Amino acid sequence: MPNPASLLRMTNELIFVLLGGLLIWVGLSNRFMFDPRKPAWLGLGVVLVYWGSRAWIKTRKAARTADRMAARLGGTSLAIVGLMMLSLIFVQLRWAGTMLALTGGVLVLRGLFIVGLSLRMD
C-alpha cells in the first residue's frame, strides 16, 4: 500500500497529466485566445525555466535514488516546458497550436513517468 507522501506525489502528477491534456486539446483545436508575444507569456516561460532548474538543483537533498530521479525528471520537464513556452515568441502564429500540443505532451509524459516511479518505489 502506498504511503501518504507517495499518494500526494501521484495526485500532483495526475494534475500535471490533466494540465497537459488540456494544453494538447487547446493546441490541436487552435482555439486559444492569447498572444504568445505578450510580456506575461515571457514571464511565465522564465518562471517555469527558473522553477524547473531550481527543482533539478535541489535534488541533492533527496535521500533515495528513486526520489532523486523523480525530482530531476520533474525539474527537467518544467525547464523544457518553460523553454517551449518561450519559443512561442519566435514561431509563426500558425505553429503556436502545435507547440502548445507538444508542450502538453511533455507534461503528460512527465506525469505518467513519475506516477510509474512512485508506484515502483513502494
N, CA and C atoms as an extended XYZ file, in Angstrom:
366
Properties=species:S:1:pos:R:3:atomname:S:1:resname:S:1:resid:I:1 pbc="F F F"
N         0.844       -1.182        0.000 N   MET     1
C         0.000        0.000        0.000 CA  MET     1
C         0.890        1.246        0.000 C   MET     1
N         0.609        2.193       -0.882 N   PRO     2
C         1.423        3.410       -0.932 CA  PRO     2
C         1.271        4.251        0.334 C   PRO     2
N         2.352        4.902        0.717 N   ASN     3
C         2.290        5.767        1.887 CA  ASN     3
C         1.665        7.111        1.496 C   ASN     3
N         1.292        7.936        2.477 N   PRO     4
C         0.626        9.207        2.159 CA  PRO     4
C         1.466       10.150        1.288 C   PRO     4
N         2.774       10.187        1.492 N   ALA     5
C         3.619       11.054        0.673 CA  ALA     5
C         3.598       10.604       -0.792 C   ALA     5
N         3.605        9.302       -1.009 N   SER     6
C         3.568        8.781       -2.371 CA  SER     6
C         2.210        9.064       -3.027 C   SER     6
N         1.143        8.957       -2.253 N   LEU     7
C        -0.184        9.263       -2.795 CA  LEU     7
C        -0.298       10.737       -3.166 C   LEU     7
N         0.269       11.618       -2.350 N   LEU     8
C         0.252       13.045       -2.652 CA  LEU     8
C         1.060       13.333       -3.914 C   LEU     8
N         2.212       12.688       -4.056 N   ARG     9
C         3.034       12.866       -5.258 CA  ARG     9
C         2.273       12.399       -6.495 C   ARG     9
N         1.592       11.259       -6.398 N   MET    10
C         0.832       10.758       -7.538 CA  MET    10
C        -0.330       11.684       -7.884 C   MET    10
N        -0.987       12.245       -6.857 N   THR    11
C        -2.075       13.190       -7.105 CA  THR    11
C        -1.559       14.440       -7.807 C   THR    11
N        -0.413       14.960       -7.354 N   ASN    12
C         0.172       16.129       -8.005 CA  ASN    12
C         0.517       15.832       -9.457 C   ASN    12
N         1.061       14.667       -9.711 N   GLU    13
C         1.450       14.328      -11.084 CA  GLU    13
C         0.233       14.087      -11.971 C   GLU    13
N        -0.853       13.591      -11.408 N   LEU    14
C        -2.070       13.433      -12.202 CA  LEU    14
C        -2.640       14.796      -12.580 C   LEU    14
N        -2.424       15.803      -11.734 N   ILE    15
C        -2.818       17.166      -12.095 CA  ILE    15
C        -1.991       17.641      -13.284 C   ILE    15
N        -0.700       17.311      -13.318 N   PHE    16
C         0.128       17.657      -14.479 CA  PHE    16
C        -0.346       16.929      -15.728 C   PHE    16
N        -0.796       15.689      -15.584 N   VAL    17
C        -1.333       14.954      -16.734 CA  VAL    17
C        -2.583       15.659      -17.264 C   VAL    17
N        -3.463       16.093      -16.356 N   LEU    18
C        -4.675       16.796      -16.781 CA  LEU    18
C        -4.341       18.140      -17.435 C   LEU    18
N        -3.380       18.865      -16.874 N   LEU    19
C        -2.956       20.124      -17.466 CA  LEU    19
C        -2.360       19.897      -18.852 C   LEU    19
N        -1.561       18.859      -18.991 N   GLY    20
C        -1.002       18.523      -20.303 CA  GLY    20
C        -2.088       18.154      -21.300 C   GLY    20
N        -3.080       17.400      -20.849 N   GLY    21
C        -4.204       17.057      -21.726 CA  GLY    21
C        -4.970       18.289      -22.175 C   GLY    21
N        -5.140       19.242      -21.254 N   LEU    22
C        -5.806       20.494      -21.607 CA  LEU    22
C        -4.995       21.273      -22.638 C   LEU    22
N        -3.678       21.331      -22.458 N   LEU    23
C        -2.830       22.026      -23.428 CA  LEU    23
C        -2.858       21.338      -24.791 C   LEU    23
N        -2.877       20.012      -24.801 N   ILE    24
C        -2.967       19.281      -26.073 CA  ILE    24
C        -4.282       19.606      -26.766 C   ILE    24
N        -5.375       19.601      -26.012 N   TRP    25
C        -6.689       19.882      -26.579 CA  TRP    25
C        -6.761       21.304      -27.143 C   TRP    25
N        -6.277       22.266      -26.365 N   VAL    26
C        -6.291       23.661      -26.823 CA  VAL    26
C        -5.373       23.838      -28.028 C   VAL    26
N        -4.210       23.201      -28.000 N   GLY    27
C        -3.268       23.346      -29.111 CA  GLY    27
C        -3.779       22.732      -30.396 C   GLY    27
N        -4.394       21.564      -30.302 N   LEU    28
C        -4.874       20.899      -31.519 CA  LEU    28
C        -6.147       21.520      -32.061 C   LEU    28
N        -6.954       22.131      -31.193 N   SER    29
C        -8.179       22.763      -31.664 CA  SER    29
C        -7.932       24.169      -32.204 C   SER    29
N        -6.752       24.743      -31.941 N   ASN    30
C        -6.392       26.097      -32.367 CA  ASN    30
C        -7.407       27.139      -31.903 C   ASN    30
N        -7.919       26.974      -30.700 N   ARG    31
C        -8.892       27.927      -30.157 CA  ARG    31
C        -8.338       28.669      -28.954 C   ARG    31
N        -7.096       28.992      -28.992 N   PHE    32
C        -6.516       29.739      -27.887 CA  PHE    32
C        -6.687       31.228      -28.170 C   PHE    32
N        -6.928       31.964      -27.105 N   MET    33
C        -7.235       33.390      -27.233 CA  MET    33
C        -6.157       34.217      -26.554 C   MET    33
N        -4.921       34.017      -26.912 N   PHE    34
C        -3.842       34.788      -26.323 CA  PHE    34
C        -2.793       35.048      -27.389 C   PHE    34
N        -1.976       36.034      -27.099 N   ASP    35
C        -0.862       36.355      -27.987 CA  ASP    35
C         0.422       35.929      -27.286 C   ASP    35
N         1.129       34.930      -27.821 N   PRO    36
C         2.330       34.452      -27.133 CA  PRO    36
C         3.491       35.438      -27.142 C   PRO    36
N         3.306       36.594      -27.726 N   ARG    37
C         4.374       37.593      -27.743 CA  ARG    37
C         4.195       38.656      -26.663 C   ARG    37
N         3.241       38.475      -25.776 N   LYS    38
C         2.994       39.422      -24.689 CA  LYS    38
C         4.023       39.218      -23.576 C   LYS    38
N         4.307       40.251      -22.798 N   PRO    39
C         5.277       40.133      -21.704 CA  PRO    39
C         4.876       39.122      -20.629 C   PRO    39
N         3.574       38.948      -20.409 N   ALA    40
C         3.137       37.969      -19.409 CA  ALA    40
C         3.534       36.555      -19.823 C   ALA    40
N         3.468       36.272      -21.103 N   TRP    41
C         3.861       34.955      -21.598 CA  TRP    41
C         5.361       34.747      -21.432 C   TRP    41
N         6.125       35.790      -21.704 N   LEU    42
C         7.568       35.749      -21.494 CA  LEU    42
C         7.879       35.498      -20.015 C   LEU    42
N         7.152       36.182      -19.141 N   GLY    43
C         7.342       35.988      -17.704 CA  GLY    43
C         7.002       34.575      -17.263 C   GLY    43
N         5.929       34.004      -17.812 N   LEU    44
C         5.553       32.631      -17.472 CA  LEU    44
C         6.640       31.651      -17.895 C   LEU    44
N         7.180       31.831      -19.082 N   GLY    45
C         8.254       30.952      -19.550 CA  GLY    45
C         9.489       31.053      -18.681 C   GLY    45
N         9.862       32.272      -18.306 N   VAL    46
C        11.043       32.469      -17.454 CA  VAL    46
C        10.827       31.844      -16.083 C   VAL    46
N         9.634       32.018      -15.516 N   VAL    47
C         9.339       31.433      -14.205 CA  VAL    47
C         9.397       29.907      -14.266 C   VAL    47
N         8.867       29.311      -15.327 N   LEU    48
C         8.908       27.852      -15.451 CA  LEU    48
C        10.336       27.333      -15.607 C   LEU    48
N        11.156       28.037      -16.376 N   VAL    49
C        12.557       27.620      -16.526 CA  VAL    49
C        13.267       27.732      -15.171 C   VAL    49
N        13.046       28.826      -14.466 N   TYR    50
C        13.667       29.010      -13.149 CA  TYR    50
C        13.204       27.940      -12.160 C   TYR    50
N        11.895       27.693      -12.125 N   TRP    51
C        11.330       26.719      -11.200 CA  TRP    51
C        11.865       25.319      -11.502 C   TRP    51
N        11.938       24.968      -12.785 N   GLY    52
C        12.445       23.654      -13.164 CA  GLY    52
C        13.913       23.479      -12.850 C   GLY    52
N        14.721       24.499      -13.137 N   SER    53
C        16.156       24.377      -12.849 CA  SER    53
C        16.407       24.369      -11.342 C   SER    53
N        15.627       25.116      -10.591 N   ARG    54
C        15.768       25.114       -9.131 CA  ARG    54
C        15.385       23.752       -8.551 C   ARG    54
N        14.319       23.161       -9.071 N   ALA    55
C        13.920       21.832       -8.602 CA  ALA    55
C        14.973       20.793       -8.950 C   ALA    55
N        15.589       20.921      -10.118 N   TRP    56
C        16.612       19.965      -10.524 CA  TRP    56
C        17.849       20.094       -9.649 C   TRP    56
N        18.223       21.322       -9.311 N   ILE    57
C        19.413       21.541       -8.485 CA  ILE    57
C        19.196       21.045       -7.059 C   ILE    57
N        17.983       21.162       -6.541 N   LYS    58
C        17.706       20.769       -5.162 CA  LYS    58
C        17.634       19.257       -4.962 C   LYS    58
N        17.878       18.464       -6.001 N   THR    59
C        17.740       17.015       -5.869 CA  THR    59
C        18.844       16.384       -5.042 C   THR    59
N        19.891       17.131       -4.750 N   ARG    60
C        20.960       16.561       -3.917 CA  ARG    60
C        20.449       16.210       -2.526 C   ARG    60
N        19.375       16.869       -2.096 N   LYS    61
C        18.837       16.626       -0.760 CA  LYS    61
C        17.916       15.411       -0.706 C   LYS    61
N        17.523       14.881       -1.846 N   ALA    62
C        16.645       13.719       -1.871 CA  ALA    62
C        17.432       12.488       -1.430 C   ALA    62
N        16.853       11.736       -0.524 N   ALA    63
C        17.584       10.629        0.088 CA  ALA    63
C        17.672        9.409       -0.830 C   ALA    63
N        16.533        8.964       -1.320 N   ARG    64
C        16.531        7.736       -2.106 CA  ARG    64
C        16.764        8.028       -3.579 C   ARG    64
N        17.273        7.060       -4.272 N   THR    65
C        17.592        7.230       -5.683 CA  THR    65
C        16.335        7.464       -6.513 C   THR    65
N        15.252        6.741       -6.219 N   ALA    66
C        14.017        6.914       -6.984 CA  ALA    66
C        13.421        8.298       -6.742 C   ALA    66
N        13.487        8.796       -5.508 N   ASP    67
C        13.016       10.158       -5.225 CA  ASP    67
C        13.838       11.175       -5.993 C   ASP    67
N        15.133       10.964       -6.019 N   ARG    68
C        16.015       11.880       -6.737 CA  ARG    68
C        15.706       11.858       -8.229 C   ARG    68
N        15.467       10.677       -8.771 N   MET    69
C        15.156       10.579      -10.200 CA  MET    69
C        13.825       11.253      -10.517 C   MET    69
N        12.822       11.076       -9.644 N   ALA    70
C        11.523       11.715       -9.860 CA  ALA    70
C        11.653       13.233       -9.795 C   ALA    70
N        12.441       13.738       -8.856 N   ALA    71
C        12.627       15.189       -8.731 CA  ALA    71
C        13.389       15.742       -9.929 C   ALA    71
N        14.389       15.036      -10.389 N   ARG    72
C        15.143       15.501      -11.561 CA  ARG    72
C        14.292       15.465      -12.821 C   ARG    72
N        13.486       14.429      -12.958 N   LEU    73
C        12.601       14.342      -14.111 CA  LEU    73
C        11.578       15.473      -14.087 C   LEU    73
N        11.042       15.755      -12.898 N   GLY    74
C        10.089       16.853      -12.776 CA  GLY    74
C        10.722       18.200      -13.069 C   GLY    74
N        11.909       18.437      -12.545 N   GLY    75
C        12.597       19.700      -12.798 CA  GLY    75
C        12.982       19.869      -14.253 C   GLY    75
N        13.472       18.801      -14.854 N   THR    76
C        13.857       18.863      -16.265 CA  THR    76
C        12.652       19.140      -17.150 C   THR    76
N        11.541       18.479      -16.855 N   SER    77
C        10.357       18.685      -17.688 CA  SER    77
C         9.816       20.105      -17.545 C   SER    77
N         9.854       20.671      -16.341 N   LEU    78
C         9.399       22.047      -16.181 CA  LEU    78
C        10.292       23.019      -16.943 C   LEU    78
N        11.598       22.784      -16.923 N   ALA    79
C        12.505       23.647      -17.677 CA  ALA    79
C        12.247       23.519      -19.178 C   ALA    79
N        11.991       22.313      -19.654 N   ILE    80
C        11.697       22.105      -21.078 CA  ILE    80
C        10.393       22.793      -21.452 C   ILE    80
N         9.382       22.664      -20.590 N   VAL    81
C         8.101       23.326      -20.855 CA  VAL    81
C         8.288       24.845      -20.889 C   VAL    81
N         9.083       25.380      -19.970 N   GLY    82
C         9.355       26.815      -19.978 CA  GLY    82
C        10.052       27.259      -21.248 C   GLY    82
N        11.024       26.472      -21.702 N   LEU    83
C        11.715       26.810      -22.951 CA  LEU    83
C        10.776       26.717      -24.153 C   LEU    83
N         9.869       25.745      -24.125 N   MET    84
C         8.902       25.636      -25.218 CA  MET    84
C         7.933       26.811      -25.201 C   MET    84
N         7.552       27.275      -24.002 N   MET    85
C         6.696       28.458      -23.903 CA  MET    85
C         7.428       29.688      -24.427 C   MET    85
N         8.711       29.802      -24.100 N   LEU    86
C         9.495       30.929      -24.611 CA  LEU    86
C         9.681       30.847      -26.120 C   LEU    86
N         9.725       29.639      -26.664 N   SER    87
C         9.919       29.500      -28.109 CA  SER    87
C         8.681       29.949      -28.889 C   SER    87
N         7.533       30.049      -28.220 N   LEU    88
C         6.335       30.530      -28.906 CA  LEU    88
C         6.483       31.975      -29.368 C   LEU    88
N         7.411       32.702      -28.755 N   ILE    89
C         7.652       34.082      -29.167 CA  ILE    89
C         8.248       34.111      -30.572 C   ILE    89
N         9.039       33.113      -30.903 N   PHE    90
C         9.788       33.119      -32.151 CA  PHE    90
C         9.116       32.375      -33.300 C   PHE    90
N         8.133       31.535      -33.018 N   VAL    91
C         7.492       30.779      -34.103 CA  VAL    91
C         6.340       31.589      -34.690 C   VAL    91
N         5.947       31.233      -35.894 N   GLN    92
C         4.797       31.881      -36.519 CA  GLN    92
C         3.532       31.475      -35.773 C   GLN    92
N         2.526       32.329      -35.836 N   LEU    93
C         1.311       32.085      -35.071 CA  LEU    93
C         0.600       30.801      -35.505 C   LEU    93
N         0.752       30.397      -36.735 N   ARG    94
C         0.084       29.165      -37.183 CA  ARG    94
C         0.696       27.911      -36.547 C   ARG    94
N         1.940       28.008      -36.040 N   TRP    95
C         2.585       26.874      -35.389 CA  TRP    95
C         2.406       26.902      -33.872 C   TRP    95
N         1.763       27.914      -33.356 N   ALA    96
C         1.599       28.034      -31.899 CA  ALA    96
C         0.760       26.886      -31.340 C   ALA    96
N        -0.260       26.463      -32.055 N   GLY    97
C        -1.090       25.345      -31.593 CA  GLY    97
C        -0.303       24.046      -31.510 C   GLY    97
N         0.533       23.808      -32.488 N   THR    98
C         1.366       22.609      -32.481 CA  THR    98
C         2.351       22.638      -31.318 C   THR    98
N         2.945       23.810      -31.073 N   MET    99
C         3.876       23.934      -29.950 CA  MET    99
C         3.169       23.742      -28.612 C   MET    99
N         1.935       24.266      -28.498 N   LEU   100
C         1.171       24.050      -27.266 CA  LEU   100
C         0.864       22.569      -27.069 C   LEU   100
N         0.515       21.885      -28.152 N   ALA   101
C         0.230       20.447      -28.052 CA  ALA   101
C         1.487       19.674      -27.654 C   ALA   101
N         2.637       20.034      -28.204 N   LEU   102
C         3.890       19.375      -27.808 CA  LEU   102
C         4.230       19.654      -26.347 C   LEU   102
N         3.974       20.870      -25.909 N   THR   103
C         4.199       21.212      -24.507 CA  THR   103
C         3.303       20.383      -23.603 C   THR   103
N         2.047       20.230      -23.996 N   GLY   104
C         1.142       19.379      -23.236 CA  GLY   104
C         1.592       17.932      -23.218 C   GLY   104
N         2.140       17.464      -24.336 N   GLY   105
C         2.670       16.105      -24.383 CA  GLY   105
C         3.811       15.891      -23.412 C   GLY   105
N         4.674       16.898      -23.278 N   VAL   106
C         5.770       16.803      -22.308 CA  VAL   106
C         5.209       16.685      -20.890 C   VAL   106
N         4.174       17.469      -20.580 N   LEU   107
C         3.586       17.406      -19.241 CA  LEU   107
C         2.897       16.064      -18.984 C   LEU   107
N         2.223       15.532      -19.994 N   VAL   108
C         1.570       14.226      -19.832 CA  VAL   108
C         2.614       13.135      -19.600 C   VAL   108
N         3.679       13.133      -20.398 N   LEU   109
C         4.728       12.129      -20.226 CA  LEU   109
C         5.392       12.252      -18.864 C   LEU   109
N         5.631       13.486      -18.421 N   ARG   110
C         6.216       13.708      -17.096 CA  ARG   110
C         5.339       13.093      -16.018 C   ARG   110
N         4.045       13.390      -16.086 N   GLY   111
C         3.133       12.868      -15.068 CA  GLY   111
C         3.083       11.355      -15.060 C   GLY   111
N         3.006       10.756      -16.239 N   LEU   112
C         2.916        9.294      -16.299 CA  LEU   112
C         4.194        8.621      -15.819 C   LEU   112
N         5.352        9.163      -16.196 N   PHE   113
C         6.620        8.574      -15.749 CA  PHE   113
C         6.775        8.685      -14.238 C   PHE   113
N         6.451        9.822      -13.669 N   ILE   114
C         6.640        9.985      -12.229 CA  ILE   114
C         5.618        9.167      -11.454 C   ILE   114
N         4.401        9.030      -11.956 N   VAL   115
C         3.433        8.134      -11.305 CA  VAL   115
C         3.956        6.704      -11.344 C   VAL   115
N         4.511        6.298      -12.490 N   GLY   116
C         5.109        4.960      -12.574 CA  GLY   116
C         6.253        4.775      -11.613 C   GLY   116
N         7.099        5.796      -11.470 N   LEU   117
C         8.196        5.723      -10.484 CA  LEU   117
C         7.658        5.646       -9.066 C   LEU   117
N         6.608        6.398       -8.777 N   SER   118
C         6.041        6.388       -7.427 CA  SER   118
C         5.445        5.019       -7.102 C   SER   118
N         4.822        4.403       -8.078 N   LEU   119
C         4.263        3.070       -7.839 CA  LEU   119
C         5.358        2.034       -7.657 C   LEU   119
N         6.455        2.214       -8.369 N   ARG   120
C         7.565        1.269       -8.274 CA  ARG   120
C         8.337        1.421       -6.972 C   ARG   120
N         8.352        2.642       -6.414 N   MET   121
C         9.103        2.895       -5.186 CA  MET   121
C         8.500        2.163       -4.001 C   MET   121
N         7.194        2.010       -3.974 N   ASP   122
C         6.555        1.391       -2.787 CA  ASP   122
C         6.499       -0.092       -2.858 C   ASP   122
